[in-house]
């Protein structure tokens, strides 16, 4: 009899966890497990205005060979974007028409971007190519994280704004 109750308890607990996860997903809640932004629970908030420089956003990366390689290298996690990657949480730092130059750090319209030192190798010592620079095209966003090892537009360049999911709002986060 006790074994039977234990099985029901396990099954009920599993169903409860599935229900919580489904409710969280439908409500736009996501777990951030990367150091680019504080770890924890975040919410995707619908953007009811044009995206602006300085907005912290959730963006699904485009399906490209560059992002496939990033996933193979472990820069991207599993999630529910089109190619089964998790959305990125990044700050929009440049909009269409703005000029990006790269050297030892990123320059936007001739002004240095804080915390944008460019690396030539990732944490595993593998070569990583920085974005060559240029004008942010129409319909694209240039994204950044102040975390030194962040995989952001310093390396992959501007991304299509059609992948924009909304603003990133911290709900229950901590910065280790």
C-alpha positions as CSV (number, residue, x, y, z in Angstrom):
1,X,0.0,0.0,0.0
2,X,2.8,2.4,0.8
3,X,4.5,1.7,-2.5
4,X,1.3,2.6,-4.3
5,X,1.0,5.9,-2.5
6,X,4.6,6.7,-3.2
7,X,4.0,6.2,-7.0
8,X,1.0,8.5,-6.8
9,X,3.0,11.1,-5.0
10,X,5.8,11.0,-7.6
11,X,3.3,11.1,-10.5
12,X,1.4,14.0,-8.9
13,X,4.6,15.9,-8.2
14,X,5.7,15.4,-11.8
15,X,2.4,16.6,-13.2
16,X,2.5,19.7,-10.9
17,X,6.0,20.5,-12.1
18,X,4.9,20.1,-15.8
19,X,2.0,22.4,-15.1
20,X,4.2,25.0,-13.4
21,X,6.6,24.9,-16.4
22,X,3.8,25.2,-18.9
23,X,2.2,28.1,-17.1
24,X,5.6,29.8,-16.9
25,X,6.2,29.4,-20.6
26,X,2.8,30.7,-21.6
27,X,3.3,33.6,-19.2
28,X,6.6,34.5,-20.9
29,X,8.8,33.4,-18.0
30,X,12.3,32.1,-18.8
31,X,15.2,30.9,-16.8
32,X,18.6,32.5,-17.5
33,X,21.4,30.1,-16.8
34,X,24.1,32.2,-18.5
35,X,26.4,34.8,-16.9
36,X,25.7,37.4,-19.6
37,X,22.9,38.8,-17.3
38,X,22.0,37.9,-13.7
39,X,21.0,34.2,-13.2
40,X,17.4,33.4,-12.4
41,X,13.8,33.9,-13.5
42,X,13.0,36.6,-16.2
43,X,9.9,37.6,-18.0
44,X,9.4,38.5,-21.6
45,X,7.4,41.7,-21.7
46,X,5.6,42.7,-24.9
47,X,7.1,45.8,-26.4
48,X,4.3,48.3,-27.3
49,X,6.7,50.9,-28.7
50,X,9.6,50.9,-31.1
51,X,12.7,49.2,-29.7
52,X,15.3,51.8,-28.4
53,X,19.0,51.8,-27.7
54,X,19.4,50.8,-24.1
55,X,16.5,48.3,-24.0
56,X,17.3,45.0,-22.4
57,X,15.6,42.4,-24.7
58,X,15.0,38.8,-25.4
59,X,15.9,37.9,-29.0
60,X,15.8,34.6,-30.9
61,X,19.0,34.2,-32.9
62,X,18.6,33.8,-36.6
63,X,19.1,30.3,-38.1
64,X,22.5,30.6,-39.7
65,X,25.6,28.5,-39.9
66,X,27.3,31.0,-37.6
67,X,24.8,30.3,-34.8
68,X,24.9,26.6,-35.5
69,X,28.6,26.7,-34.8
70,X,27.9,28.8,-31.7
71,X,25.6,26.0,-30.5
72,X,28.1,23.3,-31.2
73,X,30.7,25.3,-29.1
74,X,28.2,25.6,-26.2
75,X,27.7,29.4,-26.5
76,X,23.9,28.8,-26.9
77,X,21.6,26.7,-24.8
78,X,18.5,24.6,-25.7
79,X,15.3,26.6,-25.9
80,X,12.2,27.2,-27.9
81,X,13.3,29.5,-30.6
82,X,13.0,28.2,-34.2
83,X,16.2,26.2,-34.2
84,X,15.7,24.9,-30.6
85,X,18.0,27.5,-29.0
86,X,17.2,29.7,-26.1
87,X,16.6,33.3,-26.7
88,X,19.5,35.7,-25.9
89,X,19.1,38.3,-23.2
90,X,21.1,41.3,-24.5
91,X,21.0,45.1,-24.5
92,X,20.3,46.9,-27.7
93,X,23.3,49.3,-28.2
94,X,22.9,50.3,-31.9
95,X,20.0,50.7,-34.3
96,X,19.7,50.8,-38.0
97,X,21.9,53.4,-39.6
98,X,24.5,53.5,-36.8
99,X,28.1,52.8,-37.7
100,X,30.0,50.0,-35.8
101,X,33.8,49.9,-35.9
102,X,35.8,47.2,-34.2
103,X,39.4,47.2,-33.1
104,X,40.4,46.4,-29.6
105,X,36.9,47.4,-28.6
106,X,33.6,48.3,-30.2
107,X,32.9,51.9,-31.3
108,X,29.4,53.1,-32.2
109,X,29.3,56.2,-34.3
110,X,32.8,57.0,-33.2
111,X,32.2,56.6,-29.5
112,X,33.6,53.7,-27.5
113,X,31.2,51.1,-26.1
114,X,31.9,50.4,-22.4
115,X,32.9,46.8,-21.6
116,X,33.3,45.9,-25.2
117,X,36.9,44.5,-25.4
118,X,37.2,42.1,-28.3
119,X,38.7,38.6,-27.7
120,X,40.5,36.5,-30.2
121,X,39.8,33.2,-28.5
122,X,37.0,31.8,-26.4
123,X,37.3,30.3,-22.9
124,X,38.4,27.0,-24.5
125,X,41.2,28.7,-26.5
126,X,39.3,28.3,-29.8
127,X,39.7,31.2,-32.2
128,X,36.7,33.5,-32.3
129,X,36.3,36.1,-35.1
130,X,35.0,39.6,-34.2
131,X,32.4,41.3,-36.4
132,X,34.1,43.3,-39.1
133,X,32.1,46.4,-38.6
134,X,29.8,48.4,-40.8
135,X,26.4,50.1,-40.8
136,X,23.6,48.4,-38.9
137,X,21.2,47.5,-41.7
138,X,17.5,48.3,-41.7
139,X,15.5,45.8,-39.7
140,X,18.5,44.8,-37.5
141,X,19.8,45.4,-34.0
142,X,23.3,45.4,-32.5
143,X,23.3,43.6,-29.2
144,X,25.7,43.7,-26.3
145,X,26.3,42.4,-22.8
146,X,28.9,43.9,-20.4
147,X,30.0,40.4,-19.4
148,X,33.5,40.0,-20.9
149,X,33.0,36.5,-22.3
150,X,29.5,37.2,-23.7
151,X,28.7,35.9,-27.1
152,X,27.0,39.0,-28.6
153,X,27.1,41.3,-31.7
154,X,30.8,41.9,-31.1
155,X,31.2,38.5,-32.7
156,X,28.0,37.7,-34.7
157,X,27.1,41.3,-35.9
158,X,23.7,42.8,-36.1
159,X,20.7,40.4,-35.9
160,X,17.3,40.7,-37.6
161,X,14.7,42.5,-35.4
162,X,12.1,40.0,-36.4
163,X,13.6,37.7,-33.7
164,X,12.8,40.3,-31.0
165,X,10.5,38.7,-28.4
166,X,10.2,41.7,-26.1
167,X,11.8,43.4,-23.2
168,X,13.6,41.3,-20.6
169,X,12.3,42.0,-17.1
170,X,14.1,40.3,-14.1
171,X,11.7,38.6,-11.7
172,X,13.8,36.7,-9.3
173,X,17.5,37.0,-10.2
174,X,20.9,37.0,-8.5
175,X,24.3,38.0,-9.7
176,X,26.9,35.5,-8.4
